[in-house]
């Protein structure tokens, strides 16, 4: 049973560019959450998608947007990249009424 | 204000030593959930335990044990007879109900545990 799959694993972008990160949830899960983890810090909640809609959002600017597809997979888009966006981006999936989150291994984004 | 405080940034022990990782949380809710996750160098957060606010019973799972005390808002994690494979960053997290009824984990800054052979 595959867990949460994220792609790509590593990415290098230039300041000002745009990036799209992808996530496939664990089989049977319908809710996807995205977290940003800066080096040496705990994961910070970006937003959560359920039924193809953004249901909850953390304290992140509008440059961060997302999408959930009918098959529950999700994308995280970041526009106008800043150096400070360099981080590990983690995707977590869960079943709506279940509080157990399963995390992927993340995408390491480096902005230069 | 930080909702989850892990005051220990890094702990270094020798194999077979016992080690306790501290977690103090802050919430006004009566219903909430507490978690511990392990993050090895690969990056994936591995779920260790979930505890709801109404269950203060301590739990033991092999070499791992957790002590939940609402009176001190703490949820500490003890590894008995530590092993090199326990080396990782450990995160404590708190989930409170948000609008719409969803629970979103808020993580502490983590404690890096280094177990030396």
Interface residues (C-beta under 8 A of the other chain):
Chain A: X33 X35 X40 X41 X42 X43 X44 X45 X48 X50 X55 X56 X58 X88 X90 X92 X99 X100 X101 X102 X103 X104 X105 X106 X108
Chain B: X4 X33 X37 X42 X43 X44 X45 X46 X47 X50 X91 X93 X95 X98 X99 X100 X102 X103 X104 X105 X106 X107 X108 X109 X110
